[in-house]
Amino acid sequence: MLKLSWELLLEVQGRLEAELIKSMLEASGIQVELFQEAVGHHVYPVMVDGLGRVQVFVAKEDLSAARHIIAQMQPPTVIE
């Protein structure tokens, strides 16, 4: 039996951003798991002392592809 091995892709502040990233990656066929501290998880999102931080994990074999997708999601830097 194959055991799926997970790697930390990134950490974001807030469940909404994590869910958007998860949707983008899953649309590309990449399995995603989110991990967040339980306090304020659903009803009242808490952003104090890292409690709003969400870790985004992907399957080890998909890490490179996921990094590539995330890099493309970053907005371009505007220099004035």
Phi and psi in degrees as a GROMACS rama.xvg file:
@    title "Ramachandran Plot"
@    xaxis  label "Phi"
@    yaxis  label "Psi"
@TYPE xy
-76.2827  134.045  LEU-2
-104.69  123.499  LYS-3
-74.9961  129.001  LEU-4
-107.142  127.794  SER-5
-101.365  146.075  TRP-6
-126.369  142.599  GLU-7
-72.2131  120.598  LEU-8
-87.0422  -51.9228  LEU-9
-166.46  170.497  LEU-10
-121.579  137.987  GLU-11
-127.49  163.103  VAL-12
-99.4684  102.181  GLN-13
112.804  141.634  GLY-14
-68.2304  -35.1621  ARG-15
-59.9509  -49.2693  LEU-16
-61.6695  -40.8016  GLU-17
-62.49  -42.1105  ALA-18
-65.9713  -36.7887  GLU-19
-64.383  -43.8986  LEU-20
-63.6084  -43.0856  ILE-21
-58.5981  -44.7215  LYS-22
-61.6673  -43.5544  SER-23
-61.6658  -45.0969  MET-24
-68.3246  -42.7904  LEU-25
-65.4137  -31.2828  GLU-26
-64.6222  -22.6884  ALA-27
-96.124  8.57162  SER-28
84.7894  17.4556  GLY-29
-100.942  128.307  ILE-30
-74.5414  137.153  GLN-31
-133.578  140.96  VAL-32
-127.558  136.695  GLU-33
-108.276  141.681  LEU-34
-129.986  129.907  PHE-35
-144.483  145.467  GLN-36
-57.0893  148.025  GLU-37
-71.5349  -28.4513  ALA-38
-65.8281  124.42  VAL-39
71.0677  21.1194  GLY-40
-61.725  -46.7809  HIS-41
-116.19  -53.501  HIS-42
-74.2646  -51.8605  VAL-43
-123.674  98.6621  TYR-44
-62.7361  125.163  PRO-45
-105.275  132.551  VAL-46
-118.469  26.0942  MET-47
-102.331  136.04  VAL-48
53.084  38.1643  ASP-49
78.2708  4.64927  GLY-50
-70.8332  -18.8239  LEU-51
-89.1362  -1.27963  GLY-52
-72.8714  134.597  ARG-53
-122.553  129.905  VAL-54
-95.1588  134.25  GLN-55
-108.14  117.155  VAL-56
-109.563  144.326  PHE-57
-129.535  161.485  VAL-58
-60.7367  140.011  ALA-59
-51.8096  -41.4254  LYS-60
-71.8106  -14.5997  GLU-61
-99.9058  1.90325  ASP-62
-58.8712  -46.0429  LEU-63
-63.1175  -45.6821  SER-64
-64.2937  -40.2401  ALA-65
-64.3354  -41.3248  ALA-66
-61.3648  -39.3672  ARG-67
-63.815  -42.9421  HIS-68
-64.7013  -43.4784  ILE-69
-62.5001  -41.0182  ILE-70
-61.4714  -35.3935  ALA-71
-74.4539  -21.3045  GLN-72
-77.9406  -21.2808  MET-73
-65.1222  132.184  GLN-74
-68.5165  147.458  PRO-75
-65.4929  148.093  PRO-76
-80.6544  128.453  THR-77
-99.029  124.064  VAL-78
-108.307  123.727  ILE-79
